[in-house]
Amino acid sequence: MSLREATKTTGLTAQQRAAFDRDGYLIVRGALDPGHVERLIESVDRVWADHRDGEPVAGAEALHLLGFCGTDVRFIEMLDLPSTLPLVVDLLGSNIFMYHCHLDVHPPVVGEKPPVWMWHQDGGVQNLDLESDPRPMMSVKIAYFLTDLSEPGRGNFVVLPGSHISNTLPRPEPGEPMTDPAGATPVLADPGDAVIFDRRLWHRRSDNRSELTRKALFYGYTYRWVRARDELFIDTAVAGAITPLREQLLGAGASPIDYWIPEEDMPLKAWRERTGG
């Protein structure tokens, strides 16, 4: 595991754009500095403790919590992180918001676990309703890894590079072994690394067979004219941290037409211009 200063970026480089277009994902090393990782782990552990209801860590259940970001100022601050948001804007443009988020905690797997086919694309019903081949990207997601996942077998994010242009993925027939498709690649991430990925990328989470508890935060961004996926609760304690830019990223708009024909003074567009987009 290495400790890095947080990445600073003003947008996608030509090399990053080429890698994203080819592979369907991009690794941002050091998106969070070590102190930031520690603070986020504190907040994640608080949320996890609330859901464990006093259960000791050993043997605690995994947590996959949707719509978590409005419960803590530290989670709100991740909406417009300078190390990643400019890259998302370069991919999708400025007329976007955070439509989906989840907080994940996965303790080590205990005992034998029957194999399950977990490969999927994000987007849900979009993958049925949209008719083109390949389907449009529509959204990207940022995964922030807070745990040392620099080795396989720790609940790593596993991807199939280049699969974002494939509408289907063959799966084993009934009775056949649940083996990964050829080319499946576990992402090896240090604490603070982020992965930005096309929602069409075929991916899964691997089993955590280590002694670590895997902790990660996921933020999905899409166009403002797409409906939100999660029922987002905003705690009154975080209201002071919601700037006009974050209001947009949380789904606010002056009127319904604002999502379709945004004004020139749209907060994210103005922010991107100030930061060198």
C-alpha positions in Angstrom: 0.0 0.0 0.0 1.3 3.5 -0.9 0.2 6.8 0.5 -0.2 9.6 -2.0 -1.1 13.3 -2.0 -4.6 13.9 -3.5 -4.7 14.1 -7.2 -5.3 17.5 -8.8 -6.9 17.7 -12.2 -8.4 20.2 -14.6 -9.9 17.6 -16.9 -9.3 14.5 -19.0 -5.9 14.2 -20.7 -5.8 12.8 -24.2 -4.3 9.6 -22.8 -7.1 9.3 -20.2 -9.8 9.9 -22.8 -8.2 7.2 -25.0 -8.1 4.7 -22.1 -11.7 5.4 -21.1 -13.0 5.1 -24.7 -11.0 1.8 -25.1 -11.6 0.1 -21.7 -14.8 1.7 -20.4 -13.1 2.8 -17.1 -10.3 5.0 -15.8 -8.3 4.6 -12.5 -7.6 7.9 -10.7 -4.7 7.2 -8.4 -4.7 9.2 -5.2 -8.1 10.8 -5.7 -8.2 11.2 -1.9 -5.3 12.0 0.3 -4.6 9.7 3.4 -6.2 12.2 5.9 -9.4 12.3 3.7 -9.6 8.6 3.6 -9.3 8.4 7.4 -12.2 10.9 7.9 -14.4 9.1 5.4 -13.7 5.7 7.2 -14.8 7.4 10.4 -18.1 8.4 8.8 -18.6 5.0 7.1 -18.0 3.2 10.4 -20.6 5.4 12.1 -23.2 4.5 9.5 -22.2 0.8 9.6 -22.5 0.8 13.4 -26.0 2.4 13.2 -27.1 -0.4 10.9 -25.4 -3.2 12.9 -27.4 -2.1 16.0 -24.5 -3.0 18.3 -23.4 -6.2 16.6 -19.7 -6.7 17.0 -17.5 -6.3 13.9 -16.6 -10.0 13.8 -19.5 -11.6 12.0 -21.2 -8.4 11.1 -23.3 -8.4 8.0 -22.3 -6.6 4.8 -24.0 -3.2 4.1 -25.1 -1.9 0.8 -26.8 1.4 1.6 -28.5 3.4 -1.1 -29.0 7.2 -1.0 -26.5 7.6 1.8 -24.8 10.9 0.8 -27.2 13.3 2.6 -26.4 11.9 6.0 -23.0 13.4 6.6 -21.2 16.6 5.4 -18.2 14.5 4.5 -20.3 12.6 2.0 -21.8 15.8 0.6 -18.3 17.2 0.0 -17.6 14.2 -2.3 -20.1 15.5 -4.8 -17.8 18.1 -6.3 -14.4 16.6 -5.6 -11.8 18.5 -7.7 -9.8 15.3 -8.4 -12.8 13.6 -10.1 -15.7 15.9 -11.0 -13.8 17.6 -13.9 -13.3 14.2 -15.5 -17.0 13.4 -15.2 -17.9 16.8 -16.7 -15.6 16.1 -19.6 -17.4 12.8 -20.2 -21.0 13.9 -19.8 -21.1 17.7 -19.9 -22.4 20.2 -17.3 -26.1 19.4 -17.4 -25.8 16.5 -14.9 -26.6 15.5 -11.3 -25.9 12.7 -8.9 -28.8 10.3 -9.5 -27.6 7.3 -7.5 -25.2 6.6 -4.7 -24.4 3.7 -2.4 -22.1 3.0 0.6 -20.7 -0.5 0.7 -19.1 -2.4 3.6 -18.1 -6.0 3.0 -16.5 -8.0 5.9 -14.5 -11.1 5.0 -16.6 -14.0 3.7 -16.8 -16.8 6.4 -17.0 -20.4 5.2 -18.0 -21.7 1.9 -20.2 -19.7 -0.4 -22.0 -21.1 -3.5 -20.9 -19.3 -6.7 -23.3 -16.7 -8.0 -23.3 -14.9 -11.4 -22.8 -11.3 -10.4 -21.8 -9.8 -13.7 -24.0 -6.9 -14.7 -24.2 -3.5 -16.4 -25.6 -0.5 -14.4 -28.7 1.3 -15.6 -31.4 -1.2 -14.8 -34.4 -0.9 -17.1 -32.4 1.4 -19.5 -30.9 -1.9 -20.7 -34.3 -3.0 -21.8 -35.8 0.2 -23.0 -33.0 1.6 -25.1 -32.8 0.0 -28.5 -29.4 0.9 -30.0 -26.4 -1.3 -30.3 -24.4 -0.4 -28.4 -26.7 1.5 -26.1 -25.7 5.0 -25.1 -23.5 5.6 -22.1 -26.1 7.7 -20.2 -24.2 7.8 -16.9 -20.9 7.2 -15.3 -20.1 6.1 -11.7 -17.2 6.9 -9.5 -16.1 4.3 -7.0 -13.9 5.5 -4.1 -12.0 2.8 -2.4 -11.1 3.4 1.3 -9.6 0.0 2.0 -6.3 -1.5 0.8 -7.4 -3.5 -2.3 -3.9 -3.7 -3.8 -4.1 -7.5 -3.9 -6.8 -9.7 -5.4 -9.3 -11.6 -3.2 -10.2 -8.5 -1.1 -13.6 -7.8 -2.6 -12.1 -6.1 -5.5 -14.0 -4.4 -8.3 -13.7 -6.8 -11.2 -14.2 -5.5 -14.8 -14.2 -6.8 -18.3 -12.2 -4.1 -20.2 -13.8 -3.0 -23.5 -17.2 -4.6 -22.7 -19.0 -1.3 -22.5 -19.8 -1.6 -26.2 -21.4 -5.0 -25.8 -25.1 -5.2 -25.0 -24.9 -8.8 -23.8 -22.5 -11.0 -22.0 -22.7 -14.8 -22.4 -23.1 -16.6 -19.1 -22.6 -20.2 -18.2 -25.4 -22.6 -18.9 -27.2 -24.3 -16.0 -25.0 -26.9 -14.5 -21.8 -25.3 -15.9 -19.2 -23.8 -13.5 -19.7 -20.1 -12.7 -16.4 -19.0 -14.1 -15.5 -15.4 -15.1 -15.5 -14.5 -18.8 -12.1 -14.4 -20.5 -10.3 -11.1 -19.8 -11.9 -10.4 -16.4 -9.6 -8.1 -14.5 -9.6 -7.3 -10.8 -8.9 -3.6 -10.1 -6.0 -3.3 -7.7 -6.6 -0.1 -5.7 -4.8 1.6 -2.8 -6.9 3.5 -0.2 -7.9 6.8 -1.8 -7.9 5.5 -5.4 -11.0 6.0 -7.5 -12.4 4.3 -10.6 -14.6 6.2 -13.0 -16.5 3.8 -15.2 -19.1 3.8 -18.0 -22.3 2.4 -16.7 -22.4 -0.1 -19.6 -19.1 -1.7 -18.5 -19.7 -5.3 -17.4 -18.5 -5.6 -13.8 -18.9 -7.4 -10.5 -17.6 -7.4 -7.0 -15.4 -10.3 -6.0 -15.7 -12.2 -2.7 -13.6 -10.8 0.1 -11.4 -13.7 1.3 -8.9 -11.5 3.2 -8.8 -10.4 6.8 -9.8 -6.8 5.9 -13.2 -5.2 5.7 -13.8 -3.7 2.3 -15.2 -0.2 2.4 -16.2 1.9 -0.6 -18.4 4.8 -1.7 -20.1 5.0 -5.1 -21.5 8.1 -6.8 -23.3 7.9 -10.1 -23.8 10.9 -12.4 -26.3 11.3 -15.2 -28.2 14.0 -17.2 -30.6 16.1 -15.2 -33.5 15.0 -17.4 -33.2 11.4 -16.2 -35.1 10.5 -13.0 -33.2 9.9 -9.8 -32.7 6.2 -8.9 -32.5 6.6 -5.1 -34.8 8.2 -2.5 -32.2 10.7 -1.2 -32.6 11.8 2.4 -30.8 15.1 3.3 -30.2 15.5 7.0 -30.7 19.1 8.3 -27.3 18.9 9.9 -25.7 19.0 6.4 -27.7 21.9 5.0 -24.9 24.4 5.5 -22.6 22.4 3.3 -25.0 22.5 0.3 -23.7 25.2 -2.1 -25.5 26.2 -5.3 -23.2 23.8 -7.2 -24.1 20.9 -4.8 -27.7 21.8 -5.1 -27.5 21.1 -8.8 -25.6 17.9 -8.2 -28.3 16.8 -5.7 -31.0 17.3 -8.3 -32.3 20.8 -7.8 -33.6 23.0 -10.6 -35.4 26.3 -11.0 -38.3 24.6 -12.9 -38.9 21.4 -14.9 -37.7 23.0 -18.2 -34.4 23.9 -16.5 -33.4 20.3 -16.8 -34.0 20.2 -20.5 -32.9 23.7 -21.5 -30.5 24.8 -18.8 -29.6 28.4 -18.2 -26.2 29.7 -19.1 -25.5 30.4 -15.5 -25.9 26.8 -14.5 -23.7 26.3 -11.4 -21.7 23.4 -12.7 -21.0 25.0 -16.0 -19.7 28.2 -14.3 -17.6 26.0 -11.9 -16.1 24.1 -14.8 -15.1 27.3 -16.6 -13.5 28.7 -13.4 -11.5 25.5 -12.9 -10.1 25.5 -16.4 -12.4 23.2 -18.3 
